[in-house]
Structures are given as structure tokens and as C-alpha cells.
Amino acid sequence: MKILVLSQHWYPENGVHQRRWTWLSELLIEAGHEVAVICPPAHDQRKIGFLSWLRSISSLRKNVGFGPAGERIIRCLYLPAGRSLVLRACNQGVVAGGMLLARFQNVRYFRDFQPDLVIGTVPAIPTALVTPMVATLFKTPYVIDLRDAWPDLLVARDEWNDGTGLEAGHANRIGALPMRLVSILLTMMMNFSYRHSRGMIVTSQDLADDLQAKASRSGRELIITTIRNVFPPKTTYQAHITPEAQPGVLNVLYAGTLGRAQKLGNALDAVKLAAERGVRVNLRFVGAGVARDELLRKITEEGVTAEIHGRLPAQQLREHYDWADTALVHLTNWEPLKRAIPSKTYELMASGIHITGVLDGEAADLIKELDGGHVVAPEDPEALASLWVELARHRDRLEVSQAGKEWVEWQRDEETPRLLFDFLRKIGFE
């Protein structure tokens, strides 16, 4: 079978989404399928000047190669992305348009590669909207791979910049009514895309159940499967407990995106509250994102015992993991995030690192059921401070079970391949 994937991000970028699809591509190719992807050149973490962008656009048709799984990579049009939501949305829209154009810019390749199935993978809304169009061009069915709870997250749009230090931005200044209309239109278009897909892949069971319940209320059923982000880690790190550490001190590591959905100012507030109770919490951020400058301002102005390091490859996190007593997995309290599971959760469980989970829903349930750490509710710095004080004073509570590691390995090596190929059979492909 020939499979065409549409994605806003791909190799050599090294984020969660790219690593997930390199892994899935390997499974598909090892099973004898042929995989090609239409995606933009790597640009998400780069500052690209106008002339450099023009040169990269002019060479798109020559910029066709292979990825690490053996997948064919066809690059498409893009815009340099900025930090604001409007600039990012514009880039995502241009990339989606570029996916359509790629069909005509690579006529020779697609003469030999006529896909049997198109898969649109959606951290970005425009990909969900363009996937039915691309599938129509190729006269083939399509599948939506949905990582986040879109379009439900649009309900929280007024809070997207909270905790980032950024102004409301052009989108909010347009006015509440136009933005409400845009949200309604996007919701209708995404639901149309879901409804007409051959099937859907999601990353959490709660999201699968929610989508199925909504479909049932509309008198229809979805073929849907849950494939979690348990892709192979880039490090074989295994944690060890250091009970001889200084009493009354706790080292906390957050390694991930400093973004809108995290609202990590809550963790800084908890550090201050713990200090008032006689416990020193050393909080270390390793990562990048739109909230970085606001976090740095808060750390500096309020004298919080925290520091920020830049983004690092997984292989270079070892010394930070050695330093940490617990690793923070943190989301804010937007209702749709109850159906999200940060990929870092699986990596930490596989490494045996104690997790401080500030989240709700399925992610919280997994950490508790698999004895991977402790959980408190989002946006409750008092509860988080209390947990850290307890861990600093009773370090034996930092020990975690092997159940999390074993479960992640089972999901990765046995459950995911079974679910993936069962799903393909259910939608009519062997």
C-alpha cells in the first residue's frame, strides 16, 4: 500500500510530532508499505531572513529526499513563523496551501506514486482542513491523525496568551464577535473533515471516547484508534534515588515546551510558597517557548530559586536528570487538556524518574495507576507546594514502581503495532 502523509513538521526537526511519525513510518515501511510525506523544510526553530526564504522556496522542487525511516520527503511552501498566534496561523495556512500545490509541482513523482491512503496529521488546524482536498485530488480516502483536542481548544482562545507576557495580539483586537464567527467556522470545517474521513487516530483514550460520543449523538460512528506517543526514546537513561541529599531541599526539573498550555508561572508560585514553609525547591527549566521571557522576568523580579536553560537534545539531558529529584509535567486547567497526555510522561516513566504531575484527566490517572509519581490539580500552587514540601521531607516517596516502564515498553513494542494494523484493516486496507 502507498501512503501519503501530510504534516506541518518533519525530519530533521526533532519535536514530539516528528519523532512520533518517524516511528510510525518505520512500522509501516517494515510491514511492506511505501510512505511519502508532504511537509515544509525545517524552519520552526530557525530565524530565516527574506532572501534565505526566497532561495529555499525557489529550490523546493529539487528538495526531495528520504527520511530516517526510508520515507520519501517532498517539501512544500511555507512562511517563516513568528511568536505570535497570527504569524503562526498564517504560516500554517500557507503550508496547507503548499500541500495542495505540491501535487502539481511534483507531477513526475506522483505519476509513479498514486497513494492508496492520505493521512493528515494535526497539531495544526489547517492540515485537517486541507487533507480532504488533497485526498480528493488523488481520488483516495483519508485518515485524520489528531494529537490535541481540536476544535475544543478553540473555546479557550481568550486564555491562550495568559502567562506568556505577550499582549492579546492582533487576533483578539479584531473583536470578540468576528473571532467567535471564525471559531464557529473552523469548528464546522474540522467536524466536516472528521465526519468524512475513513477513520481517525488519536493519542489518548479519553479523546477517542469523547470523539466517539459526539459522533454517536450525531447518529454516526467513527472508526477510531488510540496510538499513544510511546515512540522510542533517544536516551537509555535510568534514574537512581539519592536519599542522602540535603534535607529540606528538592531539585525539580521541567524539560519541555515553555508554552501557552503549560502556564508554568503556577510552578514558580509554588516554589515561593514552599520556601515560606522552610523547604528550598530548586526549579530548573530546560526548553524554549513563548513563555520564556515572562518566566525569566518573574524569576528575576520575585527572587524565585529557579533557572532557565535552552532547549537540548534528549541525549544531553542526562546531567539534568541526574540532578533532579523529580520531573515536572505541567498543564493548565483548560477543559480540553484533560484529554491530552504530554509525551514527556511516557519518557519519564520509561526512565524511572519520579513525576510531579500538574494535570488532570487521563494523564493524571496513568501516573497514579502506574505508580509513576504524584499528581496535583492544575492552577493550585498551594497543593503543588504542599506536595514538594512532603517530598523534600520524606524522600522515600520519590521511589517509583517498575510498572510504568513495563507498561510503556508493552505499549511501544506490542500494543501499538497491533492497533495500527488492526486499524488499517478496519478501514479497508490489509
C-alpha positions in Angstrom: 0.0 0.0 0.0 1.2 3.5 -0.8 0.6 6.1 2.0 0.9 9.8 1.7 1.3 11.8 4.9 0.6 15.5 5.2 2.5 17.2 8.1 3.4 20.6 9.2 6.7 19.3 10.8 9.1 16.5 9.9 12.7 15.4 10.0 15.3 16.9 10.6 13.2 18.8 13.2 13.2 16.8 16.4 10.0 17.5 18.2 7.4 15.1 19.6 5.4 15.1 16.4 8.3 14.3 14.2 9.6 11.6 16.4 6.1 10.0 16.5 5.8 9.9 12.8 9.3 8.6 12.1 8.4 5.7 14.4 5.1 5.1 12.7 6.7 5.4 9.3 9.2 2.7 10.3 6.4 0.4 11.4 4.6 0.9 8.1 7.7 0.5 5.9 8.8 -2.6 7.8 5.4 -4.1 7.0 6.0 -3.6 3.3 4.1 -0.3 2.8 5.5 2.7 0.9 5.4 6.1 2.7 5.8 9.6 1.3 5.3 12.9 3.2 4.5 16.4 2.0 5.9 18.9 4.6 7.7 22.2 4.7 11.5 22.4 5.1 12.7 22.5 8.7 12.1 26.1 9.9 10.2 26.0 13.2 13.2 26.8 15.4 15.1 29.0 12.9 15.2 32.7 12.2 15.0 32.9 8.4 15.7 36.1 6.5 13.7 37.2 3.5 16.4 36.3 0.9 17.1 33.0 2.5 13.4 32.2 2.5 13.1 33.1 -1.2 16.1 30.9 -2.1 14.6 28.0 -0.1 11.2 28.4 -1.9 12.8 28.5 -5.3 14.6 25.2 -4.7 11.5 23.3 -3.4 11.1 21.1 -6.4 14.8 20.0 -6.1 14.4 19.5 -2.3 13.1 15.9 -2.4 14.8 13.2 -0.4 14.5 10.5 2.1 13.9 10.5 5.9 15.4 8.2 8.5 12.7 5.6 8.2 13.1 5.4 4.4 10.1 7.6 3.7 10.2 9.9 0.7 10.1 13.6 1.8 8.5 16.2 -0.6 9.0 19.8 0.7 6.3 22.4 0.2 5.7 26.1 0.5 5.9 27.8 3.9 6.4 31.2 5.6 8.9 31.9 8.4 7.0 31.5 11.6 6.9 34.1 14.4 6.0 34.0 18.0 2.5 35.5 17.7 -0.5 33.3 17.1 -1.4 35.3 14.0 2.0 34.7 12.4 2.0 31.0 13.3 -1.6 30.7 11.9 -0.5 32.4 8.7 2.4 30.0 8.3 0.2 27.0 8.9 -2.3 28.2 6.3 0.5 28.8 3.7 1.9 25.3 4.4 -1.6 23.8 4.0 -1.9 25.6 0.6 1.6 24.3 -0.2 0.5 20.8 0.4 -2.1 21.2 -2.4 0.4 22.8 -4.7 2.9 20.0 -4.2 0.6 17.7 -6.1 1.2 19.8 -9.2 4.8 20.8 -8.5 5.9 17.2 -8.4 3.9 15.8 -11.3 6.6 13.3 -12.3 6.9 11.8 -8.9 3.1 11.5 -8.4 2.8 9.9 -11.8 4.5 6.8 -10.2 3.3 7.3 -6.7 -0.5 7.2 -6.6 -1.4 7.0 -2.9 -4.0 4.4 -1.7 -4.5 6.4 1.5 -3.8 10.0 2.7 -3.1 10.7 6.3 -3.4 14.3 7.6 -1.6 14.6 10.9 -2.9 17.5 13.0 -1.1 19.5 15.6 -2.1 22.4 13.2 -5.8 23.1 12.3 -5.2 23.9 8.6 -3.8 20.4 8.0 -7.2 18.9 9.0 -8.9 21.3 6.6 -6.7 20.6 3.6 -6.5 16.8 4.0 -9.9 16.2 2.3 -8.9 18.4 -0.6 -5.6 16.6 -1.2 -7.4 13.3 -0.9 -9.9 14.5 -3.5 -7.1 15.4 -5.9 -5.8 11.9 -5.6 -9.3 10.3 -5.6 -8.4 8.3 -2.4 -9.7 8.0 1.1 -8.1 9.8 4.0 -7.4 9.5 7.8 -7.0 12.2 10.4 -4.3 11.7 13.0 -5.3 14.1 15.8 -2.9 14.9 18.6 -4.8 17.5 20.5 -8.5 18.1 21.3 -9.3 20.3 18.3 -11.7 22.0 17.8 -12.5 22.0 21.6 -9.3 24.0 22.4 -10.8 27.0 20.4 -13.1 27.5 23.4 -10.0 28.6 25.5 -8.8 31.0 22.8 -9.2 34.1 25.1 -6.7 32.5 27.5 -4.0 31.4 25.0 -1.7 34.3 25.9 -2.2 34.2 29.7 1.1 33.6 31.4 3.2 34.4 28.3 3.7 38.1 28.9 2.5 38.7 25.4 -0.2 41.2 24.5 -3.6 39.9 23.4 -2.4 40.2 19.8 -4.0 41.1 16.6 -6.4 38.2 16.7 -8.1 39.5 19.9 -8.1 43.1 18.7 -10.1 42.1 15.7 -13.0 41.8 18.1 -14.9 39.2 20.0 -17.7 38.7 17.5 -15.5 38.2 14.4 -13.3 35.8 16.4 -16.3 33.9 17.6 -17.5 33.6 14.0 -14.1 32.4 12.9 -14.1 29.8 15.7 -17.5 28.5 14.7 -16.4 28.3 11.0 -13.2 26.4 11.9 -15.2 24.0 14.2 -17.7 23.3 11.4 -14.9 22.7 8.9 -12.9 20.4 11.2 -16.0 18.4 12.1 -16.7 18.0 8.4 -13.2 16.7 7.9 -13.6 14.2 10.8 -17.0 13.1 9.6 -15.9 12.3 6.0 -12.6 10.6 7.0 -12.3 6.9 6.6 -11.1 6.8 10.2 -9.2 8.7 12.9 -6.1 8.1 15.0 -5.7 9.9 18.4 -3.2 9.9 21.2 -5.4 9.4 24.3 -8.3 7.1 25.0 -10.3 9.9 26.6 -10.0 11.9 23.4 -11.2 8.8 21.4 -14.1 8.3 23.7 -15.1 12.0 23.5 -15.0 12.0 19.7 -17.0 8.7 19.5 -19.6 10.1 21.9 -20.0 13.2 19.8 -20.3 11.2 16.6 -22.9 8.9 18.2 -25.0 11.9 19.2 -25.0 12.9 15.5 -26.2 9.4 14.5 -22.9 8.1 13.1 -19.9 6.0 14.2 -16.2 6.7 13.8 -13.5 4.1 13.2 -11.0 5.4 15.7 -7.9 4.0 17.4 -5.6 5.3 20.1 -1.9 5.2 19.3 0.0 6.8 22.2 3.2 8.8 21.9 5.3 6.0 23.2 7.9 6.3 20.4 11.4 5.0 21.3 13.3 7.5 23.5 16.6 8.9 22.3 18.2 8.2 25.6 18.5 5.0 27.7 18.7 6.9 30.9 17.6 5.1 34.1 17.0 7.1 37.3 18.5 6.4 40.7 17.4 7.8 44.1 19.8 9.8 46.2 18.3 9.6 49.7 21.5 11.2 51.2 20.7 14.6 49.6 20.4 17.7 51.7 17.3 17.5 53.9 14.7 20.2 53.2 15.8 20.7 49.6 14.2 19.4 46.4 15.5 19.7 42.9 12.7 19.9 40.3 13.3 19.6 36.5 10.9 20.8 33.8 12.2 19.7 30.4 9.8 20.6 27.6 7.9 23.5 26.0 7.6 26.7 27.8 4.3 27.4 26.2 0.8 28.6 26.4 -0.8 25.4 27.5 1.6 24.9 30.4 1.3 28.3 32.3 4.4 27.5 34.3 4.1 30.6 36.4 2.0 28.4 38.7 5.1 26.3 39.5 7.1 29.5 40.3 4.3 30.5 42.8 4.6 27.0 44.4 8.4 27.4 44.8 7.8 30.6 46.8 5.1 29.0 48.9 7.4 26.1 49.7 10.1 28.5 50.8 7.7 30.1 53.3 7.4 26.6 54.8 11.1 26.1 55.2 11.8 24.0 52.1 14.0 25.1 49.3 12.8 24.0 45.9 15.4 24.5 43.1 13.4 24.6 39.9 15.2 24.2 36.6 13.6 24.7 33.2 15.2 23.2 30.1 13.4 24.2 26.9 12.0 27.1 24.8 8.7 28.7 24.0 6.7 31.9 24.1 6.5 32.0 27.9 10.3 32.0 28.4 10.7 35.8 28.7 7.8 36.1 31.1 9.1 33.3 33.3 12.6 34.8 33.4 11.1 38.2 34.4 9.1 36.6 37.2 12.2 34.6 38.4 14.3 37.8 38.4 11.9 40.3 39.9 10.4 37.9 42.5 13.7 36.2 43.5 12.5 32.7 42.9 15.0 29.9 43.2 14.7 28.9 39.5 16.8 29.0 36.4 16.1 28.6 32.6 18.4 26.6 30.2 17.9 26.5 26.5 16.4 23.6 24.5 18.6 20.5 24.5 18.6 17.2 22.5 17.3 14.3 24.6 20.8 12.8 24.7 22.1 15.8 26.5 19.5 15.8 29.3 21.4 13.1 31.4 23.1 15.6 33.7 19.9 17.4 34.3 18.1 14.1 35.1 21.0 13.2 37.5 20.5 16.5 39.3 16.7 16.2 39.6 14.8 14.5 42.4 11.6 14.8 40.4 10.5 15.9 36.9 7.6 18.2 36.4 4.9 17.5 33.8 2.6 20.6 33.8 -0.5 21.7 32.0 -3.0 24.4 32.8 -6.7 23.9 33.6 -8.3 24.2 30.2 -11.0 21.6 30.0 -9.8 20.0 26.7 -6.4 19.4 28.2 -8.0 16.7 30.3 -7.9 14.6 27.1 -4.2 15.3 26.5 -1.2 13.3 27.7 2.1 15.1 27.5 4.6 12.8 25.7 7.2 13.5 28.4 5.0 11.4 30.8 5.9 8.2 28.9 9.6 9.1 28.6 9.9 9.7 32.3 8.0 6.6 33.2 10.3 4.5 31.0 13.3 6.1 32.7 12.0 5.5 36.2 12.1 9.2 37.1 9.6 10.4 39.7 6.9 12.6 38.1 5.3 15.6 39.7 2.2 15.8 37.6 0.3 19.0 37.5 -2.6 17.9 35.3 -6.0 16.3 35.2 -7.8 13.6 33.3 -6.2 10.5 31.6 -2.6 11.7 32.1 -3.2 12.0 35.9 -4.9 8.6 36.0 -2.0 6.9 34.3 0.6 8.4 36.6 -1.4 7.3 39.7 -2.3 3.9 38.4 1.2 3.0 37.3 2.8 4.5 40.4 4.9 6.9 38.4 4.8 9.8 40.8 2.3 12.1 42.4 -0.4 14.3 41.0 -2.0 17.7 42.0 -4.7 19.7 40.2 -3.7 22.4 37.7 -3.6 26.1 38.8 -3.3 25.2 42.5 0.1 26.4 43.7 -0.8 25.7 47.4 -1.3 22.0 46.6 1.9 21.8 44.5 3.9 23.5 47.2 2.5 21.0 49.8 3.5 18.1 47.6 7.0 19.4 47.2 7.4 20.0 50.9 6.3 16.5 51.6 8.7 15.0 49.1 11.6 17.1 50.4 11.0 15.9 53.9 10.2 12.2 53.1 12.5 11.3 50.2 11.4 7.7 50.2 8.2 8.9 48.5 10.4 9.7 45.4 10.7 5.9 44.6 8.5 4.8 41.7 7.4 1.4 40.5 8.7 -0.5 37.5 5.1 -0.8 36.4 5.3 2.4 34.3 8.4 1.4 32.5 7.0 -2.1 31.7 3.7 -0.6 30.5 5.3 1.9 28.2 7.5 -0.8 26.7 4.5 -3.1 26.2 2.6 -0.2 24.5 5.5 0.6 22.2 6.6 -2.9 21.2 3.3 -4.9 21.2 0.2 -2.8 21.5 0.9 -0.1 19.0 1.8 -2.3 16.1 -1.3 -4.4 16.7 -3.5 -1.4 17.0 -2.1 0.3 13.9 -2.5 -2.7 11.6 -5.9 -3.6 13.1 -7.0 0.0 12.3 -5.8 -0.3 8.7 -7.8 -3.5 8.3 -10.9 -1.9 9.7 -10.8 1.0 7.2 -10.4 -1.5 4.4 -6.6 -1.9 3.9 -4.6 -5.0 4.5 
